[in-house]
Amino acid sequence: MSKGKKRLIIFSTLFSVALFLMSYQHNKQPVSFLNALSYPYYALSGTTSKIGLTIREARDTFDENRQLKKEASRLLLERQQYREIIQENKRLKDLLALKEREPRYLTTARVISHGYDKLLNTAVLDKGSRSGIEKGMAVITTKGLIGKIYAVRDDFSDVLLLKDTNFSVAVRLQTSRREGIVSGTGYSQCLLKYVPPEETVQKGEVVVTSGFDGIFPSGLPVGIVTKVKKEGIEFFQHIEVLPFQSSEKIEEVVILKK
């Protein structure tokens, strides 16, 4: 089919469609040849304008959605920061109260990292000998004993944590008044050693420092008895103690004078 015939068919089709549409106009005005020819143009122009308007609206909606997401992310970050500030403020208030009631208070320090020695359970503090810290000093939180100063540098010091296998502290059961030694196991639970089978130890008893080791002052909370086993032992009971302060949740600490 030649190009001329194709153009003639297209023109005829458009002309027929225009006449048909014009016949349904609401005002029932006579259909002129000029209006019939121009109607497809105006119809196409109106459709194109609507499409352009829809595209602009979609673009504006997309930009607005992106801005709203950015604003929501900012508000969420601020909310998390405020929550962290509130938690820190509470901890510092508790430490201040501890300072006021603890006569052996030396200084407060922040835990800045885990220890470098993989064979030891230690934590690094942001204060050292310049702040008066010495090796062997007791380290506590508002919940209880967490360890002792293991090594000291000018502006940093290392704490040997309660759960370390090299750590031990003389203690007393708060209810039965029985004395013993709490030692670390490398895990969350510690062992209360040297309690003979004839002694009655109840699950849930509180363990505090006795002060008899000459290192830690007496009366510091250590932990709570979680397991007592007498069967199958020869000399001493198997007693497990869960420290009041988890070593994985330490942020600020208090160092006590010797």
C-alpha positions, 0 to 999 in steps of 0.5 A: 500500500502506497504512502498516499493511500495510508495517509488518506485512510488515516485522514478519513478515519480521524474525520469520521471519528470527529464527526461522530463525537461532535454529533454527541455534543450537549449543546446540539450545535451544528457541526462545522467542517472546521470544528470537526477537523479541530476536535481531534487536536483539542482532544489530544491536547487536553489528554496530553495536558492531563498526562503532563499534570499527572506526571508532575503530581507524581514527581511532587509526591515522590519528592514529598515522600522522600523528604518525609522519610528523611524527616522521620529518620532524623526524628527517630535518631533524635529520639534514640539520642534523647533516650540514651541521654536520659539513661546516662543521666540516671546512671550518673545520678546513681553514681553521685548518690553512691559517692555521697554514701561511700566514705572510701570513694576515690573517683569515677571512671568510664569503661572505654574498651575490653581488655587487650589480653585475650587470656584475661577478663579485663576492662579498660578505664579512662583514668589512671595514676594521675587520678590517684588510682593504684593497683589492687583498688576495689572497683564497683558500680551502683549494683555491686563489686565488679573487680579490682585494678589490675594494671595502671598507666598514667591516664588508663587502668585495667580492671580484672573482672569478677568472672576471671579465673584469676579473681577471688574475694573473701565473702560472707553469706548475708543470712547465715553469716558463713564465710568463704571465697568467691572465685571467677570461672570465666563464665557469668556464674562464680563459685563460692568455695570452702563451705562445708556440707554441714552448713545450711546455704539457701538458694537466693542468699545474698553474698557480700564482701567480708573484708578479711582478704585485706583488699576489699572493704567489707559489706560490698554486694557481690551476688546471689546464690543460684545453685547449692549442691551437696550430693556427690561431694567430698569436702565442700559444697558446690555453690554457684553465685550470680554477680549483681553486676553483669560484666557485659553491661558496665559503663561507669564505675567507682574506684574505692581507696584502699 
